[in-house]
Amino acid sequence: MDTKTYTRLKKAVLRQLGGGEEAKETLMDVYRNGGDAGYSGFTYYVEMAEFWRKNRKEIIAALLEDADSCGVSVSEMVKAFRCMEDFKSREIDSVIYGLDKRADHDNEIIMANLSIYALEYVAHREGNREYQEA
């Protein structure tokens, strides 16, 4: 992922967490514990679905980078997420590629899980950077 795209995603995640130093500290907590604990801005399906809609392009870039490094398609990688195993690949693909923009419950769950992926993606990049600098 190019630096500009990552910077936009990082800023969006920090803003969603509430901004400031507290958001940066929360990122380190996510780095250590994962993103599914219900962090501010990443708790409710509605707020996470909106985050997905606003940052879809940057999140897809992160998905593509990770899937490519694993040698799988984005669909295969996302389907392997523990939280996504109840969804069919076509349901996931239709949300990722913008084919189904309905705000129904299943789509919001998929969007929410992709938003948590973005939170963890940024947390791991920042956590790894901080660890390497120490």
C-alpha positions as CSV (number, residue, x, y, z in Angstrom):
1,M,0.0,0.0,0.0
2,D,1.4,3.4,-0.9
3,T,2.3,5.8,1.9
4,K,-0.5,8.3,1.0
5,T,-3.2,5.7,1.1
6,Y,-1.9,4.3,4.4
7,T,-1.7,7.8,5.9
8,R,-5.4,8.4,5.0
9,L,-6.4,5.1,6.6
10,K,-4.4,5.7,9.7
11,K,-5.9,9.2,10.1
12,A,-9.4,7.8,9.6
13,V,-8.8,5.1,12.2
14,L,-7.4,7.6,14.8
15,R,-10.3,10.0,14.1
16,Q,-12.8,7.1,14.6
17,L,-11.1,6.2,17.9
18,G,-11.7,9.8,19.1
19,G,-8.4,11.4,18.1
20,G,-5.5,12.7,20.2
21,E,-3.0,10.8,22.3
22,E,-5.7,8.6,23.7
23,A,-6.5,7.2,20.3
24,K,-2.8,6.4,19.8
25,E,-2.7,4.6,23.1
26,T,-5.8,2.7,22.1
27,L,-4.1,1.6,18.9
28,M,-1.3,0.0,21.0
29,D,-4.0,-1.7,23.1
30,V,-5.5,-3.1,19.9
31,Y,-2.0,-4.2,18.8
32,R,-1.6,-6.2,21.9
33,N,-5.2,-7.5,22.3
34,G,-7.0,-7.4,18.9
35,G,-9.8,-5.1,17.8
36,D,-12.9,-7.1,18.7
37,A,-13.1,-5.8,22.3
38,G,-15.4,-2.9,21.4
39,Y,-13.3,0.2,21.2
40,S,-14.8,3.6,21.0
41,G,-15.9,4.2,17.4
42,F,-15.6,0.5,16.6
43,T,-18.5,-0.9,18.8
44,Y,-21.8,-0.5,16.9
45,Y,-22.5,-2.0,13.5
46,V,-24.0,1.3,12.3
47,E,-20.9,3.4,13.1
48,M,-18.6,0.7,11.7
49,A,-20.6,0.4,8.5
50,E,-20.4,4.2,8.1
51,F,-16.6,4.0,8.6
52,W,-16.4,1.3,5.9
53,R,-18.4,3.4,3.5
54,K,-16.2,6.5,4.1
55,N,-12.9,4.5,3.9
56,R,-13.7,1.6,1.6
57,K,-10.9,2.5,-0.9
58,E,-8.2,2.5,1.7
59,I,-9.5,-0.6,3.4
60,I,-9.6,-2.5,0.1
61,A,-6.0,-1.4,-0.5
62,A,-5.0,-3.0,2.8
63,L,-7.0,-6.1,2.1
64,L,-5.3,-6.4,-1.3
65,E,-1.8,-6.0,0.2
66,D,-2.4,-8.7,2.9
67,A,-4.1,-11.1,0.5
68,D,-1.3,-10.8,-2.0
69,S,1.3,-11.4,0.7
70,C,-0.6,-14.6,1.7
71,G,-0.9,-15.7,-1.9
72,V,-4.7,-15.8,-1.8
73,S,-7.6,-13.7,-3.1
74,V,-9.2,-11.1,-1.0
75,S,-12.3,-13.2,-0.8
76,E,-10.4,-16.2,0.4
77,M,-8.7,-14.2,3.1
78,V,-11.8,-12.5,4.4
79,K,-13.8,-15.7,4.3
80,A,-11.1,-17.2,6.6
81,F,-11.7,-14.5,9.3
82,R,-13.3,-16.3,12.2
83,C,-16.1,-13.7,12.3
84,M,-16.9,-14.2,8.6
85,E,-17.3,-18.0,8.4
86,D,-21.1,-17.8,8.4
87,F,-21.1,-15.7,5.2
88,K,-20.9,-16.9,1.7
89,S,-18.1,-15.6,-0.5
90,R,-20.6,-13.9,-2.8
91,E,-22.1,-12.0,0.1
92,I,-18.7,-10.8,1.2
93,D,-17.7,-9.9,-2.4
94,S,-20.8,-8.0,-3.0
95,V,-20.1,-5.7,0.0
96,I,-16.3,-5.4,-0.8
97,Y,-16.9,-4.5,-4.4
98,G,-19.9,-2.3,-3.9
99,L,-22.4,-4.5,-5.6
100,D,-24.8,-4.5,-2.6
101,K,-25.0,-1.2,-0.7
102,R,-28.1,-2.0,1.3
103,A,-28.0,-1.2,4.9
104,D,-29.4,-4.6,6.0
105,H,-28.2,-6.4,9.1
106,D,-26.0,-8.9,7.3
107,N,-24.3,-6.2,5.1
108,E,-23.6,-4.1,8.2
109,I,-22.0,-7.1,10.0
110,I,-19.7,-7.6,7.0
111,M,-18.9,-3.9,6.9
112,A,-18.3,-3.8,10.6
113,N,-15.9,-6.8,10.4
114,L,-14.0,-5.1,7.6
115,S,-13.8,-2.0,9.7
116,I,-12.3,-3.9,12.6
117,Y,-9.8,-5.4,10.1
118,A,-8.8,-1.9,9.2
119,L,-8.4,-1.0,12.9
120,E,-6.2,-4.1,13.5
121,Y,-4.2,-3.4,10.2
122,V,-3.3,0.1,11.4
123,A,-2.6,-1.1,14.9
124,H,-0.3,-3.8,13.8
125,R,1.7,-1.5,11.5
126,E,2.0,1.1,14.2
127,G,2.8,-1.4,16.9
128,N,5.4,-3.1,14.8
129,R,7.0,0.3,14.0
130,E,7.0,1.3,17.7
131,Y,8.5,-2.1,18.6
132,Q,11.3,-1.8,16.0
133,E,12.1,1.7,17.2
134,A,12.5,0.6,20.8
